[in-house]
Amino acid sequence: MMVYKRPVSVLVVIHTPDLGILLLERRSHPGYWQSVTGSQEDGESLIACAAREVEEETGITASQSDFNDWQLTNTFEIFAEWRHRYAPGITRNTEHVFSLEIEQDLPVTIAPDEHLNYLWLPWREAAEKCFSWSNRDAILMLPEKTAR
């Protein structure tokens, strides 16, 4: 029996206090850089999904209370090449945006089945490098979202 992905996901912008941004390079698309993303599992809260995806994709363990839920959603068309993962007729995904501040730009342990590499960049450079408009826009909003 086919288990379909839910068309609900998280985007987690991981950053340092000085707005250094962690980006991951997609294995399926070398040269496509992004923040942590992933689909919500059945029965999982969005914040739990964010924590799980961060740990799976970077090896960084964070408490759910460490995440900043931006109360921001983006809806976008699912790339045709990935639609087979979703139930027939599902063409759009709703993404929920979070951020996670860590003290410094640590080395990370990437998920080798999902990513080829990682890097830390200043926020403006990171925004320019992202292939996803929603990821770019979230990074550009980060200074406002983290204003102390």
C-alpha positions as CSV (number, residue, x, y, z in Angstrom):
1,M,0.0,0.0,0.0
2,M,1.4,3.4,-1.0
3,V,1.9,5.8,1.8
4,Y,1.6,9.4,0.5
5,K,3.4,12.4,1.8
6,R,1.2,15.1,3.4
7,P,1.2,18.4,1.4
8,V,2.2,20.2,4.6
9,S,5.8,21.0,5.4
10,V,8.2,23.1,7.4
11,L,11.0,25.4,6.4
12,V,13.5,26.0,9.2
13,V,16.1,28.9,8.8
14,I,19.0,28.0,11.0
15,H,21.1,31.0,11.9
16,T,23.7,32.4,14.3
17,P,23.2,35.6,16.3
18,D,25.1,37.6,13.6
19,L,22.7,36.1,10.9
20,G,25.1,33.5,9.5
21,I,22.7,31.1,7.6
22,L,23.1,27.4,7.2
23,L,22.3,26.1,3.7
24,L,22.2,22.5,2.4
25,E,22.8,21.4,-1.2
26,R,20.2,19.0,-2.5
27,R,21.5,15.6,-3.6
28,S,18.8,15.3,-6.3
29,H,19.7,18.8,-7.7
30,P,23.4,19.7,-7.3
31,G,23.7,23.5,-7.1
32,Y,20.2,23.8,-5.4
33,W,20.8,25.3,-2.0
34,Q,18.1,25.5,0.7
35,S,17.4,25.7,4.4
36,V,16.1,22.6,6.3
37,T,12.7,21.5,4.9
38,G,10.5,18.5,5.3
39,S,7.0,17.1,5.3
40,Q,4.8,16.8,8.4
41,E,4.1,13.2,9.4
42,D,0.6,12.0,10.5
43,G,-0.1,13.0,14.1
44,E,3.0,15.2,14.3
45,S,2.8,18.8,15.4
46,L,4.5,21.4,13.2
47,I,7.0,22.2,15.9
48,A,7.9,18.5,16.4
49,C,8.3,18.2,12.6
50,A,10.7,21.2,12.6
51,A,12.8,19.6,15.4
52,R,12.8,16.2,13.7
53,E,13.8,17.6,10.3
54,V,16.6,19.7,11.8
55,E,18.0,16.7,13.6
56,E,17.7,14.4,10.6
57,E,19.2,16.8,8.1
58,T,21.9,18.4,10.2
59,G,22.5,16.4,13.3
60,I,21.6,19.4,15.4
61,T,19.4,18.5,18.4
62,A,17.2,21.3,19.6
63,S,14.4,21.5,22.0
64,Q,11.0,22.5,20.6
65,S,11.1,25.6,22.8
66,D,14.3,26.7,20.9
67,F,12.3,27.2,17.7
68,N,10.7,30.5,16.6
69,D,7.4,29.8,14.9
70,W,6.9,32.8,12.6
71,Q,3.1,32.1,12.2
72,L,3.8,32.4,8.4
73,T,2.7,30.0,5.7
74,N,3.5,29.8,2.0
75,T,1.6,27.9,-0.5
76,F,3.3,26.8,-3.7
77,E,3.0,24.3,-6.5
78,I,4.8,21.0,-5.9
79,F,7.4,20.3,-8.6
80,A,6.1,17.8,-11.1
81,E,9.0,15.5,-10.5
82,W,7.9,15.1,-6.8
83,R,4.2,14.8,-7.2
84,H,4.3,11.0,-7.3
85,R,5.0,11.2,-3.6
86,Y,1.6,12.8,-2.9
87,A,-1.9,11.4,-3.3
88,P,-3.4,11.7,-6.8
89,G,-4.6,15.3,-7.6
90,I,-2.4,17.0,-4.9
91,T,-0.5,19.7,-6.6
92,R,0.1,22.3,-3.9
93,N,1.9,22.3,-0.6
94,T,1.5,24.5,2.5
95,E,4.8,25.4,4.1
96,H,5.2,26.7,7.7
97,V,8.2,28.9,8.5
98,F,10.3,28.6,11.6
99,S,13.8,29.7,12.6
100,L,16.4,28.3,15.0
101,E,19.2,30.4,16.4
102,I,22.3,28.5,17.4
103,E,25.4,30.1,19.1
104,Q,27.9,29.6,16.3
105,D,28.2,28.1,12.8
106,L,28.9,24.6,13.9
107,P,29.9,21.7,11.7
108,V,26.8,19.7,10.8
109,T,26.2,16.1,9.9
110,I,24.2,16.1,6.7
111,A,21.8,13.4,5.7
112,P,23.8,11.9,2.8
113,D,20.7,10.5,1.0
114,E,19.3,14.1,0.9
115,H,22.2,16.5,0.7
116,L,25.7,16.7,-0.8
117,N,27.2,19.5,1.2
118,Y,26.5,22.4,3.6
119,L,27.8,25.9,4.1
120,W,27.4,28.9,6.3
121,L,26.9,32.3,4.6
122,P,26.0,35.8,5.6
123,W,22.2,36.3,5.3
124,R,22.1,38.4,2.1
125,E,24.4,35.9,0.3
126,A,22.4,33.0,1.6
127,A,19.2,34.5,0.3
128,E,20.8,35.0,-3.2
129,K,21.9,31.4,-3.3
130,C,18.5,29.8,-2.5
131,F,16.6,28.2,-5.4
132,S,13.3,28.5,-3.5
133,W,11.5,31.9,-3.5
134,S,9.9,31.1,-0.1
135,N,13.3,30.2,1.4
136,R,14.8,33.4,-0.1
137,D,12.0,35.6,1.3
138,A,12.3,34.0,4.8
139,I,16.0,34.7,4.9
140,L,15.4,38.3,3.8
141,M,12.8,38.7,6.7
142,L,15.2,37.3,9.3
143,P,16.7,40.6,10.5
144,E,13.2,41.8,11.2
145,K,12.1,38.5,12.8
146,T,15.2,38.4,15.1
147,A,15.3,42.1,16.1
148,R,15.9,42.3,19.8
